[in-house]
Amino acid sequence: MQLINSLFYFIIAGLCEIGGGYLVWLWLREGKSPYLGVIGSILLIVYGFVATKQPTNFGRTYAAYGGIFIILSLIWSWKIDGFVPDKLDLIGGGIILGGILIMMYAPR
């Protein structure tokens, strides 16, 4: 159950960070409503709180989260921006996922 909770919090943190950054991007780079910037900023703050729910120390959590961020960013760019990851993106994502699983969940 701890594994499921941890992965859940990684995904929620990633969606908050990527989604928040995306909304700020839309506001500042594409001239969209300042309300998007406010909502994006709130999501970025929420991301900071969600990340603290991980069962391990700060360094390991943020190192593993970096990998989660990469994978979620590829999915976001594919589903939201229409960028289709190529074979090397998928291979890299798989390697990163393996590293995350070892760092966070391998018995110590």
Salt bridges, closest charged atoms under 4 A:
none
